[in-house]
Amino acid sequence: MRATSSRDDDLTAVKFSRLSRRGVLLGLSGAQLVVAGIGAVVLVFSLYLGGGIILAYTSPILLLCTVLAWVSFGGRKLVEWLPILARWAWRSTGGQLIYRRRIVKPRPAGILALPGDAASLRQWVDAETGAVMVHDPHRATLTALVSVSHPAFILLDPIEQERRVTSWSRVLATACRSGRIAAVQVMERTLPDSGKGLAEWWQQHGKRDDTWAATTYGELIERAGPAGERHASTVSISLHIKTAGRAIRAAGGGMRGAAAVLRQEMTTITAALRAADLSPSSWLEPGELAIILRSAYDPQIAATLERNGELGRDLAIAGPVAVTETWSNLRSDSAHHCVLWISEWPRSLVYPGFLSSILLSSGIRRTFTLLYTPMRADQATRDLRKRKTEHISDASQRQRMGQVEDAQQDAEYHDVLRQEADLTAGHGVLRATGLITVSAPSPDELEQAVAAIEQAAIQASCETRRLWGQQAQAFAVAALPLCRSV
């Protein structure tokens, strides 16, 4: 990304790279090329076999191929909707859109009680740190998470904001260096203020002398419900077990070896977070993760769980009781949810804190997730070299065919050059995905909240899209701090 600054005490403005829309050949994706190729074959055979008569019979096929390959809907070509529609139809006929927990037949010990493709996730409690690690046997990853506290960024002075942005970039660069980190997830969520802090203050400083005033005050505090909102942030790191295979074998192999290697990464990330003036807690234990998972699916119970000690701190029952997925949203226990994808980051120069309109939107329960996929330096170099070569070859092909080079293609090529320069300067290369989960008690309130978040995204110069037909899978990625991918 490009940075500019007019004075030393000014914030540095940055420009995000565009979402690459370059296809396999001449801007066409693989699916578009297949459909266009089918249409071309049908056209050639029609002209060869019978000319106009056969062409009249095959014209519906030609028209269908043309529409699928070049007509867009909802930001995607129609041919790109086919896999989503096929998966949706398959899941609909298989009864996979509805999940109901089997009360009388619980999950085996050690397996998280989550629906969908997250049903295979397993917990591993590290004997040394007591932290819970989530094992995904299908993706071969092991994930740990930590809560992070920090001051309000927008209230800091420009110099301090600039310093913290630079420090956070070092945290991300740290995740790229070992090559063993599969993903880093930063999740920021709004929660109802349960009044736990007020209750703890009364527990420590209150005078329980059985007077009328003390009794009345204690009852008021006990009955006090959510009085506002608070923000909670977590950072999750996921170890790629196959990539770290040699280190795992050296540490003893198996899950114990993987946990030992992940502990090394946890120590490194903790030091990097503290160097960035963030305040990480100890790595979360099973009970703390259970509260997060239960609160994601059942927001109404979040305040009660926070105020009542050990209640609900069992991962075996932390999942939802009932989930129903529709084409546009998801319903679980006490809430309706909708997941939005940030499809375009700001194309113009913006300053740190540009997401404040989304993150500080009041009265809306939402979860903001940034999922980073680190790339090793050698892999990033090969990828950038390949993309650079493809851009140059595509430009030469378009020039031979007489096509005009548009500004979008030129901007994408300059983004590649800028990333190559950043990599040469020692920065890490990460692929970032932004997701926003909006929750509400009813469908009407959900649509109002989604509209408000979409307007807030416009103020932040971002473009959002609803993930139609992918809500259940997207919710497991965006609302749960488990470093999963969509």
Buried (B, 14 or more C-beta within 10 A) or exposed (E): BBEEEEEEEEBBBBBBBBEEEBBBBEBBBEBBBBBBEBBEEBBEEBEEEEEEEBBEEBEEBBEBBEEBBBEEEEEEBBBBBEEBEEBBEEBEEEEBBEBEBEEEEEBEEEBBBBBBBBEBBBBBBBEEBEBBBBBBEEBBBBBBBBBBEBEEBEEBEBEEBBBBBEBBEEBBBBBBEBBBBBBBBBBBBBBBBBBBEBBEEBEEEEEEEEEEEBEEBBEEBEEBEBEEBBBBBBBBBBBBBEBBBEBBEEBEEEBEBBBBBBBBBBEBBBEBBEEBEBEBEEBBBBBBBBBBBBBBBBBEBBBBBBBEEEEBBEBBBBBBBEBBBBEBBBBBBBBBBBBBBBBBBBBEBBBBBBBBBBBBBEEBBBBBBBBBBBBBBEEBBEBBEEBBEBBEEBBEEBEEEEBEEEEEBEEBBBBBEBBBEBBEEEBBBBEBBBBBBBBBEEBEBBBBBBEBBBBBBEEBBBBBBBBBBBBBBBBBBBBBBBBBBB
